């Protein structure tokens, strides 16, 4: 019987015995479906390819220790785990890092007017995202983040407890995260 005709389980047994060719057959059998699944969730081809690569590297490196009853189920669950790990990393650090920061050319000087316009644009967009929150919550958030007052200073100024200030800021931040993530999804 040809190795290509073997079941996933039979091939996996050969992989645990260090068979590179059995591993290649398993890879060729499943990589397209794994890639499509990863791409569906990540919406990024290179990240999806990275996930598939990671799945197969883990399989190869841990082949001696893994007890797999259903290879197909195992590999798809592992792929989903890696996809969700990537999604979690993206949530944790939404900043795209630039490999080399390029400074503005000397003839383009930053003016106070430009900075003021950018600041006003930011504040306008921020206030738009804060729509739907109670006025007091928005007021507390703006005092904290725009006016840079401490929670104690805000509590004293408004005659409320520091705990209330902290709760309102937390509520506003959660609301902003929701607004920004839904905006990112819709764009």
N, C-alpha and C positions, 0 to 999 in steps of 0.2 A: 504494500500500500504506500502510496506517495504521501510525503509529509503534508502536502497541501490539503489532502483529503481527511486529515485527522481533525478531531474535534478540538475546541479551545482547551478543554480540560486535558486532553492527551498532549497537546502542544505545551501546555503549562508544565506538565510533569517533565517534559524534555527540557524546558527552560530551567527548571530547578536543578536539573542535572548539567547545567551550563551549555545548553545547545543554543548557539547564536542563530542558527538557521531557523529553529522553531520560534525564536523571539521575533525574527524578521517577518515570519509568516503571520504571527499574531499582530504585529505592528501594522502590516499591510492590510490585514482584515478589518482593523478597527479605527485607524487614524482619521479617515475622512469623516466618519460619523462623529468622532470625538471633536474634531476641528469645527464641524458645523454647529455642534451643541455649544462649544465654548464661544464661538463667534456670535451665536444667537444672544447669549447673555452679555458678553463683553463689548460687542459692537466694534471690535478692533482686531483686524486680522493678525497683526504681529503678536498681540497679547494672547490671542487664541492659540497661535502656533507655539508660543512659549509654554502655555498650559499643557498642551499635548506633549511637548518635549519633556516637561517636568514629570508628567505622569509616567512616561516610559522610562525615564532615568530612575525614578523611585522604584518602579517595578524591577528593573534590572539589578539595581543595587541591593534590593531587599529580597531577591528571589529565593534565597536560602531559608529565609525566616517566615515568609508569607504562606499561610495555609488558606488557599483559595478554593472554595467549593464551586462557585460559578464565576468564571473568568469575566464574562461579559458584564454581569452585575457589578463585580468588584471594580472593573476599570471605569465604568460609567459613574459609579459613586465617587471614586477617587478623582475623576475629572471634575465632577461637580464641586468637590471639596476645594480643589485648586482654583476653580473659577470664583467661588465665593471668597476665597482667600485674596485673590486679586481685587475683587470688588471692595472688600474691606480695606485693603491697602489704599485703594483709590479714594475711598471715603475719608480715611484718616489723613491723607495728605493730598488735597486737591490741587496743590500748587505744582505746576509744571516747571521743573528746574531747567534752566538754560545752561548748556555746557560751558559756554564762554559768554560772559557778560560783556557786551560791547557798549562803550560809552558813546554818548552823543557827540557828533562832530563839534569841534570848537566853535564853528560859526552858528550853531544852533544853541543859543543860550536859553536856559529856562528862565522865564520871566515870572514875576510875582502875579501878573494878570493870568497867565496860563494856569499856574498853581491854584489860584483862587477859583477859576472856572472849573477845574477838575474837582476841587473840594466841594463846590456847590453842586456839581453833577452827582458826586458821590452821596452827598447829604439828601438830595432829591430822590435818588434811587433808593437809599436806605429808608426814607420816610414812606416811599411807595410800598416797599416790602413790609413795613410795619403796619400798613393798613389792616384793619380787622382786629387789631389789639385794642384793649381799653385805653382811653386817653391817659390815665394815670400810669399804666404800664409803659406806654411810649415815653411819657415825661421822665420817668425814672431811668429808663434805658438811655435816653439822650443825655440826661445829666451825668450818667456814668461814663458813657462812651464818647460823647462829643465834648462835654464840658470837663471831663476827666475828674469828676468829684468822687471821693471815696464813698463806700456804702454808708459809713457813719455820718459823713457830711450830708448825704442825701436824706438819710433818716431824720437828722436834726432839722434840715431845711423844710421838710414836708410834714414833720410832726408824726412820723410813723416809726415802727420798729425796724431795726437793721435786718432782722429776719425777713420782714415783708419786702424790703428792698432787694435782698438776695433772691427771694422767690420770684419777684417780678422780672428781674434781670434774666434769671434762668428761663422763665416762661418766654420772654422776648427772644432770647437766643435760640430756643427750640423752634419758635415760630419762624425766625429768619432762616434757620437751616432747612426747614420744610419748604419755605418759599424759594430759596435758592436752588435746592435740589430739584424741585418740580420745574423750575425755569430751565435748568440744565437739561432735564429730560425732554422738555418740549422743544428745545432748540436743536 
